Amino acid sequence: MTGRFAPSPTGILHLGNLRTALASWLSARAVGGRWIIRMEDVDGPRCRRDIGEAQLRDLARLGLESDEPVIWQSDRSEAYREALARLHRADRLYPCVCTRKDLQTLAAAPHAEDGLRPYPGRCRDRGWEGFEAALRFRLPKGTVSWEDRVLGPQAEDPAGLTGDPLLFRRDGCFAYHLAVVVDDGAQGVTEIVRGADLRSVTATQIRLQEALGLPRPVYAHLGMVISPDGNRLGKRAGALGLEALTGRGLPMEVLVGWLGWSLGCLDEPRACGVIDLIGSFDWSRVPKGDVRVPEDWS
């Protein structure tokens, strides 16, 4: 079993990110599996190496370190180009000349609250223009089904939900969908743990795995960590990051205990280390809904 945590180095890891990382790590450790970290910095303008290094330090402070050298997507362009070439040979790509806004939002991982709209297929009949054009993946129609370790049985027709996803931008930027699927396949990832806000793109990524002949990982989509007032962690994420919380006097063991409790490892929050949680981790105990941050932490 190989699990992974793959943050984008665009900001501080907040409690929601740390909870996802811990769940993935515990799932791998509970079965004696391998756990790796990958930096998803494919969206060059928004990603910074120093932020990524800070994220790695925070994970290490929790006790979460990669079993293999950390891969940075910005170093993986050749692999993504080869994947595009394979899709072109299979007649699964076509050029797209749609709006600048479509192209600008391509590289970032999409989230449910962003209001996904299916691409209407305006460019599907365009002739091949080479790898310099923006490129979309031709999705087949039909429902994709999978068993989610948190949410249970899932089914979605990605052609109707997201439409044909962009995989490559004219300025040379590779898409989140392409990079994540190629890297998960290359690294032998068998389990993907992430937030429920990314559940809506799972079927699209499964179709891409199929087109590239890659095995399908098992998915687990966690409920979100929300602020005491019920809002998703956004601009307040910095105040709910590891450095900020411990800097205000919150002991690391208390933070870990709360995260472990939020994943069903403990009956109530209590101070502990991540290693203490391994024996009690079980996906059947992980809650499906959102988790609210304690009032006195914000």
Residue frames relative to the residue before (quaternion, step in Angstrom):
aa qw qx qy qz dx dy dz
M 1.0000 0.0000 0.0000 0.0000 0.00 0.00 0.00
T 0.0361 -0.7869 0.6160 0.0002 3.58 -0.94 0.90
G 0.0840 -0.7821 0.6171 0.0215 3.55 -0.73 1.12
R 0.1213 -0.7986 0.5855 0.0686 3.55 -1.23 0.30
F 0.1692 -0.7106 0.6663 0.1499 3.50 -1.38 0.38
A 0.0273 -0.8344 0.5470 -0.0616 3.55 -0.66 1.13
P 0.0115 -0.8312 0.5555 -0.0207 3.60 0.21 1.23
S 0.3933 -0.6501 0.5822 0.2894 3.54 -1.32 0.33
P 0.3598 -0.7614 0.4953 0.2133 3.63 -0.72 0.98
T 0.3103 0.7569 -0.5080 0.2696 3.53 0.53 1.25
G 0.8079 -0.0079 0.0193 0.5890 3.58 1.24 -0.16
I 0.7120 -0.4367 0.3356 0.4356 3.54 -1.35 0.04
L 0.4610 -0.6357 0.5372 0.3079 3.58 -1.12 0.65
H 0.1721 -0.7875 0.5830 0.1020 3.59 -0.65 1.08
L 0.7747 -0.3806 0.2313 0.4489 3.58 -1.28 0.04
G 0.6193 0.5434 -0.3483 0.4469 3.58 1.06 -0.67
N 0.6499 0.5023 -0.3071 0.4806 3.57 0.99 -0.84
L 0.6726 0.5025 -0.2980 0.4543 3.57 0.91 -0.94
R 0.6248 0.5307 -0.3358 0.4639 3.60 1.05 -0.71
T 0.6489 0.5096 -0.3145 0.4694 3.58 0.98 -0.85
A 0.6507 0.5165 -0.3148 0.4591 3.57 0.93 -0.91
L 0.6713 0.5010 -0.3005 0.4562 3.57 0.90 -0.92
A 0.6399 0.5242 -0.3300 0.4548 3.61 0.94 -0.84
S 0.6593 0.5008 -0.3080 0.4687 3.57 0.93 -0.87
W 0.6606 0.5119 -0.2972 0.4617 3.58 0.94 -0.93
L 0.6693 0.4990 -0.2996 0.4619 3.58 0.90 -0.92
S 0.6345 0.5406 -0.3335 0.4405 3.58 0.96 -0.83
A 0.6762 0.4764 -0.2852 0.4843 3.56 0.99 -0.86
R 0.6916 0.4900 -0.2870 0.4463 3.57 0.83 -0.97
A 0.6181 0.5786 -0.3463 0.4040 3.62 1.04 -0.73
V 0.7629 0.3017 -0.1786 0.5432 3.60 1.17 -0.53
G 0.5497 -0.6394 0.3823 0.3779 3.58 1.24 0.32
G 0.3975 0.7521 -0.4407 0.2866 3.55 1.19 0.58
R 0.5712 -0.5717 0.4779 0.3441 3.50 -1.43 -0.10
W 0.0894 -0.7928 0.6018 0.0349 3.59 -1.06 0.79
I 0.0494 -0.8188 0.5713 -0.0267 3.55 -0.79 1.05
I 0.2835 -0.7172 0.6098 0.1827 3.52 -1.32 0.48
R 0.0390 -0.7760 0.6295 0.0082 3.54 -1.04 0.85
M 0.2980 -0.7545 0.5568 0.1787 3.59 -0.92 0.87
E 0.2140 -0.8000 0.5529 0.0924 3.55 -0.52 1.22
D 0.1664 0.8064 -0.5365 0.1846 3.54 0.35 1.33
V 0.2169 0.8099 -0.5164 0.1740 3.57 1.07 0.73
D 0.6682 0.4571 -0.2908 0.5098 3.60 1.17 -0.57
G 0.2852 -0.8513 0.4162 0.1440 3.55 0.47 1.32
P 0.7053 0.4863 -0.3062 0.4150 3.63 0.67 -0.99
R 0.7365 0.4237 -0.2331 0.4730 3.61 1.03 -0.68
C 0.6983 0.4858 -0.2569 0.4586 3.57 1.20 -0.49
R 0.1018 -0.7957 0.5960 0.0352 3.56 -1.07 0.80
R 0.5231 -0.6600 0.4473 0.3011 3.53 -0.94 0.95
D 0.6605 0.5156 -0.3321 0.4332 3.61 0.90 -0.80
I 0.6190 0.5204 -0.3471 0.4750 3.58 1.09 -0.63
G 0.6354 0.5298 -0.3238 0.4592 3.56 1.00 -0.79
E 0.6476 0.5086 -0.3165 0.4710 3.57 0.97 -0.81
A 0.6350 0.5193 -0.3254 0.4705 3.59 1.05 -0.75
Q 0.6258 0.5307 -0.3336 0.4642 3.58 1.03 -0.75
L 0.6491 0.5173 -0.3130 0.4617 3.57 0.97 -0.83
R 0.6364 0.5220 -0.3257 0.4653 3.58 1.04 -0.76
D 0.6423 0.5161 -0.3269 0.4629 3.58 0.97 -0.81
L 0.6523 0.5076 -0.3184 0.4642 3.58 0.93 -0.85
A 0.6487 0.5169 -0.3138 0.4621 3.58 0.99 -0.83
R 0.6224 0.5397 -0.3430 0.4514 3.60 1.03 -0.73
L 0.6550 0.4906 -0.3075 0.4856 3.58 1.12 -0.63
G 0.5297 -0.6116 0.4184 0.4127 3.55 1.19 -0.54
L 0.5646 0.5875 -0.3759 0.4413 3.56 1.29 0.32
E 0.1394 0.7923 -0.5751 0.1490 3.56 -0.30 1.28
S 0.5524 -0.6472 0.4278 0.3049 3.53 -1.05 0.86
D 0.4413 -0.6918 0.5116 0.2546 3.55 -1.08 0.80
E 0.7446 0.2473 -0.1675 0.5970 3.58 1.31 -0.17
P 0.6591 -0.4782 0.3723 0.4453 3.61 -1.19 0.28
V 0.5001 -0.6662 0.4691 0.2933 3.58 -0.99 0.88
I 0.2550 -0.7527 0.5917 0.1354 3.55 -0.93 0.98
W 0.1993 -0.7465 0.6256 0.1080 3.55 -1.07 0.86
Q 0.4707 -0.7100 0.4425 0.2802 3.58 -0.70 1.05
S 0.5832 0.5932 -0.3773 0.4070 3.58 1.09 -0.55
D 0.6678 0.4713 -0.2957 0.4944 3.61 1.27 -0.27
R 0.6633 0.5660 -0.2671 0.4103 3.58 1.30 -0.08
S 0.2528 0.8212 -0.4892 0.1494 3.61 1.21 0.33
E 0.6342 0.5499 -0.3443 0.4205 3.60 0.93 -0.81
A 0.6553 0.5096 -0.3124 0.4618 3.59 0.97 -0.83
Y 0.6646 0.4970 -0.3088 0.4647 3.58 1.00 -0.78
R 0.6323 0.5231 -0.3329 0.4646 3.58 1.04 -0.72
E 0.6383 0.5171 -0.3266 0.4674 3.58 1.01 -0.76
A 0.6316 0.5228 -0.3306 0.4674 3.59 1.03 -0.75
L 0.6360 0.5133 -0.3290 0.4731 3.59 0.99 -0.79
A 0.6414 0.5229 -0.3276 0.4559 3.59 0.96 -0.81
R 0.6404 0.5164 -0.3245 0.4668 3.60 0.98 -0.78
L 0.6654 0.4918 -0.3049 0.4715 3.57 0.95 -0.83
H 0.6238 0.5317 -0.3379 0.4625 3.59 1.05 -0.70
R 0.6538 0.5127 -0.3149 0.4588 3.59 0.95 -0.86
A 0.6959 0.4377 -0.2604 0.5063 3.58 1.17 -0.58
D 0.4391 -0.7191 0.4301 0.3242 3.61 1.32 0.16
R 0.4437 0.6974 -0.4505 0.3375 3.57 0.98 0.86
L 0.6732 0.4529 -0.2958 0.5041 3.62 1.27 0.09
Y 0.0443 0.7678 -0.6387 -0.0246 3.56 -1.25 0.45
P 0.5383 -0.6382 0.4393 0.3317 3.60 -1.12 0.63
C 0.1657 -0.7819 0.5966 0.0722 3.55 -1.14 0.69
V 0.1087 -0.7985 0.5907 0.0403 3.58 -0.93 0.92
C 0.3116 0.7801 -0.4906 0.2315 3.58 1.14 0.61
T 0.8262 -0.3618 0.1549 0.4030 3.50 -1.38 0.15
R 0.6387 -0.5351 0.4122 0.3685 3.53 -1.27 0.54
K 0.6170 0.5543 -0.3500 0.4354 3.58 1.02 -0.76
D 0.6103 0.5452 -0.3478 0.4575 3.59 0.98 -0.80
L 0.7125 0.4698 -0.2630 0.4499 3.55 0.85 -0.98
Q 0.6430 0.5414 -0.3278 0.4312 3.59 1.00 -0.73
T 0.7373 0.4190 -0.2369 0.4740 3.60 1.01 -0.74
L 0.4122 0.7601 -0.4340 0.2528 3.56 1.25 -0.07
A 0.7524 0.4664 -0.2606 0.3853 3.60 0.65 -1.06
A 0.6461 0.5312 -0.3391 0.4305 3.57 1.05 -0.62
A 0.5423 -0.5987 0.4665 0.3603 3.57 -1.09 0.68
P 0.3698 -0.7446 0.5065 0.2285 3.64 -0.69 1.00
H 0.1713 -0.7802 0.5957 0.0844 3.56 -1.14 0.64
A 0.6355 -0.5765 0.3527 0.3733 3.54 -1.08 0.74
E 0.6934 0.4955 -0.3030 0.4265 3.59 0.89 -0.84
D 0.5434 0.6144 -0.4072 0.4017 3.59 1.25 -0.13
G 0.4585 -0.7011 0.4427 0.3197 3.59 1.24 -0.13
L 0.0663 -0.8346 0.5467 0.0157 3.58 0.53 1.18
R 0.0731 -0.7675 0.6358 0.0374 3.56 -1.05 0.80
P 0.4444 -0.7001 0.4738 0.2966 3.61 -0.80 0.89
Y 0.4756 -0.6456 0.5126 0.3071 3.56 -1.00 0.82
P 0.4098 -0.7687 0.4378 0.2224 3.63 -0.66 1.05
G 0.5148 -0.6874 0.4033 0.3159 3.62 1.21 -0.01
R 0.2364 0.8221 -0.4968 0.1468 3.57 1.16 0.50
C 0.7628 0.3855 -0.2024 0.4781 3.60 1.03 -0.69
R 0.3465 0.7950 -0.4598 0.1911 3.61 1.25 0.03
D 0.7377 0.4239 -0.2365 0.4692 3.61 1.05 -0.65
R 0.4338 0.7000 -0.4691 0.3190 3.58 1.22 0.14
G 0.4843 -0.6613 0.4948 0.2885 3.55 -1.13 0.71
W 0.6492 -0.5361 0.3761 0.3869 3.56 -1.24 0.51
E 0.1292 -0.8160 0.5627 0.0274 3.57 -0.88 1.01
G 0.6382 -0.5368 0.3318 0.4409 3.58 1.25 0.18
F 0.6453 -0.5618 0.3765 0.3552 3.53 -1.32 0.22
E 0.5211 0.6097 -0.4328 0.4117 3.60 1.22 0.24
A 0.6131 0.5595 -0.3441 0.4389 3.59 1.21 -0.41
A 0.5460 -0.5266 0.5034 0.4136 3.55 -1.30 0.18
L 0.1690 -0.8292 0.5318 0.0320 3.58 -0.85 0.99
R 0.1623 -0.7743 0.6070 0.0756 3.55 -1.03 0.90
F 0.4296 -0.6771 0.5471 0.2402 3.53 -1.27 0.64
R 0.3546 -0.7471 0.5294 0.1895 3.56 -0.80 1.06
L 0.1990 -0.8108 0.5440 0.0844 3.58 -0.27 1.28
P 0.3619 -0.6921 0.5665 0.2629 3.59 -1.00 0.72
K 0.5010 -0.6216 0.4966 0.3406 3.57 -1.20 0.44
G 0.5291 0.6312 -0.4620 0.3290 3.53 -1.20 0.50
T 0.5261 -0.6600 0.4576 0.2797 3.53 -1.20 0.64
V 0.2181 -0.7318 0.6337 0.1234 3.51 -1.13 0.82
S 0.1091 -0.7961 0.5938 0.0414 3.59 -0.84 0.98
W 0.0960 0.7775 -0.6194 0.0512 3.55 -1.14 0.67
E 0.4083 -0.6843 0.5489 0.2524 3.54 -1.27 0.43
D 0.1918 -0.7956 0.5683 0.0851 3.56 -0.53 1.19
R 0.4901 -0.7050 0.4314 0.2770 3.59 -0.82 1.00
V 0.7170 0.3718 -0.2467 0.5356 3.59 1.22 -0.35
L 0.7885 0.3717 -0.1650 0.4615 3.57 0.77 -1.07
G 0.4829 -0.6705 0.4412 0.3502 3.59 1.21 -0.31
P 0.8016 -0.2693 0.1856 0.5005 3.63 -1.19 -0.44
Q 0.0534 -0.7975 0.6007 -0.0193 3.56 -0.91 0.99
A 0.0117 0.7851 -0.6191 0.0148 3.58 -1.17 0.64
E 0.1025 0.7949 -0.5849 0.1247 3.58 -0.88 0.96
D 0.2672 -0.7062 0.6254 0.1968 3.54 -1.19 0.64
P 0.2874 -0.8056 0.4859 0.1800 3.63 -0.14 1.21
A 0.5736 0.5919 -0.3914 0.4093 3.60 1.12 -0.53
G 0.7202 0.4137 -0.2458 0.4997 3.57 1.09 -0.68
L 0.6774 0.5067 -0.2972 0.4428 3.58 1.13 -0.56
T 0.8232 0.1516 -0.0624 0.5436 3.59 0.71 -1.04
G 0.3259 -0.7184 0.5369 0.2991 3.57 1.11 -0.65
D 0.7470 -0.3971 0.2815 0.4529 3.56 -1.32 0.00
P 0.2903 -0.7932 0.5071 0.1712 3.62 -0.50 1.11
L 0.4809 -0.6139 0.5390 0.3183 3.54 -1.22 0.54
L 0.1624 -0.7985 0.5744 0.0772 3.55 -0.96 0.89
F 0.8002 0.1183 -0.0342 0.5870 3.58 1.19 -0.46
R 0.2763 -0.7700 0.5614 0.1247 3.54 -0.97 0.93
R 0.6405 -0.5612 0.3642 0.3770 3.58 -1.10 0.62
D 0.6902 0.4818 -0.2882 0.4564 3.59 1.06 -0.68
G 0.6427 -0.5676 0.3095 0.4111 3.58 1.28 0.24
C 0.5095 0.6478 -0.4162 0.3841 3.58 1.26 0.14
F 0.3111 -0.7484 0.5588 0.1758 3.58 -0.86 0.98
A 0.5215 -0.6794 0.4333 0.2804 3.55 -1.10 0.73
Y 0.6505 -0.4969 0.4237 0.3878 3.51 -1.30 0.46
H 0.6589 0.5289 -0.3211 0.4279 3.60 0.78 -1.01
L 0.6908 0.4796 -0.2834 0.4609 3.57 0.81 -1.00
A 0.7012 0.4915 -0.2858 0.4302 3.57 0.72 -1.07
V 0.6859 0.4934 -0.3063 0.4386 3.59 0.83 -0.91
V 0.6676 0.4953 -0.3063 0.4639 3.58 0.97 -0.81
V 0.6565 0.5050 -0.3124 0.4651 3.59 0.92 -0.89
D 0.7090 0.4667 -0.2788 0.4493 3.60 0.83 -0.93
D 0.6165 0.5261 -0.3574 0.4641 3.59 1.00 -0.70
G 0.6569 0.5042 -0.3094 0.4674 3.58 1.00 -0.79
A 0.6805 0.5005 -0.2889 0.4506 3.57 0.91 -0.95
Q 0.7379 0.4109 -0.2260 0.4854 3.60 1.03 -0.74
G 0.4764 -0.7060 0.4213 0.3116 3.59 1.25 0.09
V 0.2507 0.7885 -0.5242 0.2016 3.59 1.10 0.64
T 0.1420 -0.8118 0.5641 0.0520 3.58 -0.80 1.02
E 0.7760 0.1941 -0.1341 0.5850 3.60 1.25 -0.21
I 0.1056 -0.7836 0.6113 0.0329 3.55 -0.92 0.99
V 0.0739 -0.7760 0.6264 -0.0024 3.54 -0.70 1.18
R 0.2063 0.7713 -0.5766 0.1734 3.58 -0.75 1.03
G 0.6875 -0.4972 0.3418 0.4042 3.56 -1.31 0.12
A 0.6149 -0.5749 0.4044 0.3575 3.55 -1.21 0.59
D 0.5568 0.6097 -0.3950 0.4027 3.60 1.21 -0.34
L 0.6957 0.4341 -0.2755 0.5016 3.61 1.24 -0.27
R 0.3793 0.7345 -0.4839 0.2871 3.58 1.22 0.11
S 0.6628 0.5671 -0.3058 0.3816 3.58 0.97 -0.88
V 0.7104 0.4144 -0.2766 0.4971 3.62 1.18 -0.27
T 0.4046 0.7471 -0.4553 0.2662 3.58 1.27 0.00
A 0.6685 0.5079 -0.3135 0.4437 3.59 0.85 -0.93
T 0.6201 0.5336 -0.3387 0.4648 3.59 1.04 -0.75
Q 0.6854 0.4771 -0.2914 0.4665 3.58 0.90 -0.85
I 0.6024 0.5403 -0.3558 0.4676 3.59 1.10 -0.59
R 0.6339 0.5183 -0.3284 0.4708 3.60 1.00 -0.77
L 0.6548 0.5011 -0.3101 0.4732 3.57 1.01 -0.76
Q 0.5999 0.5414 -0.3491 0.4744 3.59 1.07 -0.71
E 0.6557 0.5183 -0.3078 0.4546 3.57 0.92 -0.90
A 0.6755 0.5072 -0.2962 0.4459 3.57 0.90 -0.93
L 0.7237 0.4108 -0.2302 0.5045 3.59 1.11 -0.65
G 0.4717 -0.7013 0.4241 0.3252 3.58 1.29 0.04
L 0.4430 0.6927 -0.4482 0.3507 3.58 1.12 0.68
P 0.5340 -0.6263 0.4515 0.3446 3.60 -1.07 0.63
R 0.4485 -0.6849 0.5116 0.2608 3.54 -1.20 0.59
P 0.3371 -0.7277 0.5555 0.2197 3.61 -0.78 0.96
V 0.5021 -0.5673 0.5363 0.3721 3.53 -1.37 0.06
Y 0.2384 -0.7931 0.5485 0.1157 3.59 -1.00 0.83
A 0.0245 -0.7541 0.6560 0.0167 3.52 -1.23 0.67
H 0.0761 -0.8149 0.5745 0.0026 3.59 -0.50 1.21
L 0.2637 -0.8062 0.5203 0.0994 3.52 -0.43 1.33
G 0.5407 -0.5672 0.5075 0.3583 3.53 -1.24 0.51
M 0.5592 -0.6383 0.4258 0.3139 3.55 -1.20 0.53
V 0.3820 -0.6381 0.6025 0.2898 3.53 -1.33 0.38
I 0.0904 -0.8226 0.5614 0.0059 3.56 -0.63 1.11
S 0.5896 -0.5895 0.4268 0.3502 3.54 -1.22 0.53
P 0.6966 -0.4813 0.3128 0.4304 3.63 -1.18 0.32
D 0.6932 0.4540 -0.2889 0.4794 3.61 1.12 -0.55
G 0.6257 -0.5978 0.3181 0.3871 3.58 1.27 0.22
N 0.5688 0.6004 -0.3849 0.4096 3.59 1.25 0.01
R 0.5758 -0.5712 0.4533 0.3698 3.55 -1.23 0.52
L 0.5316 -0.6203 0.4626 0.3444 3.58 -1.06 0.71
G 0.0830 0.8022 -0.5837 0.0942 3.55 -0.60 1.14
K 0.8274 0.1166 -0.0427 0.5477 3.56 -0.26 -1.24
R 0.6536 0.5171 -0.3155 0.4538 3.58 1.19 -0.49
A 0.3876 0.7616 -0.4629 0.2355 3.59 1.28 -0.10
G 0.6225 0.5622 -0.3490 0.4179 3.59 0.99 -0.78
A 0.6679 0.4936 -0.2967 0.4713 3.58 1.03 -0.78
L 0.7328 0.3622 -0.2126 0.5354 3.57 1.24 -0.39
G 0.4073 0.6753 -0.4934 0.3671 3.53 1.11 0.78
L 0.7069 -0.4861 0.3112 0.4088 3.55 -1.26 0.37
E 0.6890 0.4902 -0.2952 0.4449 3.59 0.79 -0.99
A 0.6668 0.5041 -0.3070 0.4550 3.57 0.94 -0.88
L 0.6801 0.4975 -0.2975 0.4488 3.58 0.89 -0.89
T 0.6997 0.4396 -0.2784 0.4896 3.60 0.85 -0.91
G 0.6115 0.5597 -0.3430 0.4417 3.57 1.16 -0.59
R 0.6788 0.4508 -0.2806 0.5072 3.56 1.21 -0.49
G 0.6838 -0.5338 0.2694 0.4181 3.57 1.24 0.32
L 0.4821 0.6530 -0.4596 0.3606 3.61 1.20 0.11
P 0.3904 -0.7318 0.4991 0.2509 3.64 -0.56 1.05
M 0.5848 -0.5991 0.4188 0.3518 3.57 -1.04 0.79
E 0.6619 0.5238 -0.3137 0.4350 3.60 0.93 -0.87
V 0.6225 0.5240 -0.3384 0.4727 3.59 1.13 -0.61
L 0.6319 0.5254 -0.3192 0.4719 3.55 1.01 -0.83
V 0.6645 0.4964 -0.3038 0.4687 3.58 0.87 -0.94
G 0.6480 0.5296 -0.3184 0.4453 3.57 0.96 -0.83
W 0.6494 0.5004 -0.3232 0.4726 3.57 1.00 -0.77
L 0.6396 0.5124 -0.3263 0.4711 3.59 0.98 -0.81
G 0.6520 0.5128 -0.3146 0.4614 3.58 0.98 -0.84
W 0.6341 0.5176 -0.3189 0.4778 3.57 1.02 -0.81
S 0.6690 0.5132 -0.3025 0.4445 3.60 0.95 -0.87
L 0.6975 0.4239 -0.2610 0.5154 3.58 1.27 -0.34
G 0.5944 -0.6219 0.3441 0.3761 3.57 1.24 0.26
C 0.4669 0.6941 -0.4388 0.3281 3.59 1.23 0.21
L 0.7764 0.2359 -0.1094 0.5742 3.59 1.17 -0.62
D 0.5146 -0.6417 0.4718 0.3176 3.58 -1.11 0.65
E 0.7746 -0.0119 0.0033 0.6323 3.55 1.22 -0.53
P 0.6079 -0.5685 0.3863 0.3975 3.61 -1.10 0.52
R 0.1685 0.7600 -0.6184 0.1083 3.57 -0.98 0.87
A 0.6146 -0.5825 0.3868 0.3652 3.55 -1.10 0.65
C 0.2334 0.7509 -0.5921 0.1763 3.56 -0.96 0.93
G 0.4487 -0.6425 0.5322 0.3203 3.56 -1.33 -0.05
V 0.6748 -0.5082 0.3304 0.4209 3.59 -1.18 0.36
I 0.6162 0.5587 -0.3543 0.4273 3.60 1.02 -0.72
D 0.6262 0.5598 -0.3338 0.4277 3.59 1.09 -0.68
L 0.6734 0.5244 -0.2850 0.4363 3.60 1.20 -0.45
I 0.5023 0.7045 -0.4146 0.2819 3.58 1.18 -0.49
G 0.7084 0.4962 -0.2780 0.4180 3.59 0.78 -0.99
S 0.7377 0.4072 -0.2285 0.4875 3.60 1.15 -0.51
F 0.5011 0.6527 -0.4449 0.3535 3.62 1.23 0.05
D 0.1519 0.7529 -0.6273 0.1284 3.53 -0.98 0.97
W 0.4964 -0.6839 0.4394 0.3048 3.58 -0.77 0.99
S 0.6111 0.5686 -0.3602 0.4166 3.61 1.06 -0.58
R 0.6932 0.4601 -0.2716 0.4838 3.61 1.23 -0.36
V 0.5311 0.6324 -0.4129 0.3841 3.59 1.22 -0.18
P 0.4184 -0.7261 0.4796 0.2601 3.63 -0.67 1.01
K 0.4753 -0.6923 0.4733 0.2662 3.57 -1.11 0.73
G 0.7145 0.4911 -0.2630 0.4232 3.58 1.02 -0.74
D 0.6944 -0.4453 0.3632 0.4331 3.52 -1.39 -0.14
V 0.2869 -0.7349 0.5929 0.1615 3.55 -1.30 0.46
R 0.2922 -0.7833 0.5289 0.1458 3.58 -0.80 1.02
V 0.4651 -0.6758 0.5035 0.2712 3.56 -0.95 0.94
P 0.5594 -0.6066 0.4380 0.3567 3.63 -0.99 0.72
E 0.6119 -0.5995 0.3852 0.3432 3.57 -1.00 0.85
D 0.7478 0.4296 -0.2404 0.4454 3.58 0.83 -0.94
W 0.5698 0.5833 -0.3970 0.4214 3.61 1.23 0.17
S 0.6894 0.5039 -0.2848 0.4355 3.60 1.09 -0.56
